[in-house]
């Protein structure tokens, strides 16, 4: 099994154990088509929470947890560079 496959299984198990996730409805963690920016992972689950504020808190907690777990699988998160990233890179010159 690959690192990404192991991470996907970990994410599924984490979500299955989350008391705020409705596992009776569609429940899926899957890899999407690879792009030049990496290999997207889609999380498709339903919350038991009906209120928007609580739903957003549940979603944020899930992503906080999974993003923190990524390094344990020897994986990295890709983020496109911003303007300030590029200014810092160009501003260093030829050190």
Helices and strands as residue ranges (DSSP letters): H 3-17, E 21-22, E 28-31, E 41-44, E 46-47, H 52-69, G 70-73, H 83-91
